[in-house]
Amino acid sequence: MNTKVNIAGVELKNPVMPASGTFGSGKEFCGLIDLNRLGAVVTKGVSNIPWEGNPTPRIAETYGGMLNAIGLQNPGIDTFIERDLVFLKQFDTKIIVNVVGKSISDYIEVVERLGDEAVDLLEINISCPNVKEGGIAFGQNPASAMEITSEIKKKAKQPIIIKLSPNVTDIREMAKAAECGGADALSLINTLIGTKIDIHTGRFALANRTGGLSGPAIKPVALNMVYQTANAVKLPIIGVGGIRNAEDALEFILAGATAVEVGTSNFVNPASMEKCIEGIERFLEKKGISDINSLIGTVC
């Protein structure tokens, strides 16, 4: 029974990994889950300099999910290489670094610093606001998405995964732009924009007023966007959004995803990914399926 999958030439032992921002850089969960069991570890977003993030409160629970407005707080590339990457190297799993920035040069600085490090793939978060274009996210404009993909691809030594935002008119248009820019793979979706109000205080639940909605509530949206994208481009896709168990993961694979990322569920049950992997294995055995790759994109 083969559970190995291939993302842009990088072989993962299974298709399950954490979603960026929900797992720290692995160390935070190492006492709760066996990192060796995961297909890969996707790190929290890493920027060229330390980011403080947004003011608190930054997280609010919602029906079927949660809102977050962390603001991509992280200690920067220097600390990541010296501390987090050193820690991750000891495990038998692939390392995917999520890269963030406020300008193309910010992204490229991180990508170049990681060029000679023991990193397998780079996940480029283009949902960040482009400060040179009035704060509009790179991932909300096809031309910007293609440009940043192309410029990063010129400098990257590892394959690049472009993480797409769902806050667009047509996800297929953005996927095609990334493909034209030279992306090696795609991951989708990032969070949906939402808000919450405390009726007792009359104030927004988040200091930022709006935040990113994640969790089971967004799964049908994510699943549909993965299906649409899989039928619009030829790149391998990592499905993200509301995945809690093997059944959810397999739905994304049937829709066209090669692998999946588990996010909000990690906060509810740190063992979610291990249980997801075990559930996939049981499903394949029960159905007599020898290779998980034979399921990719077979929904009818």
Disulfide bonds with the S-S distance in Angstrom:
none
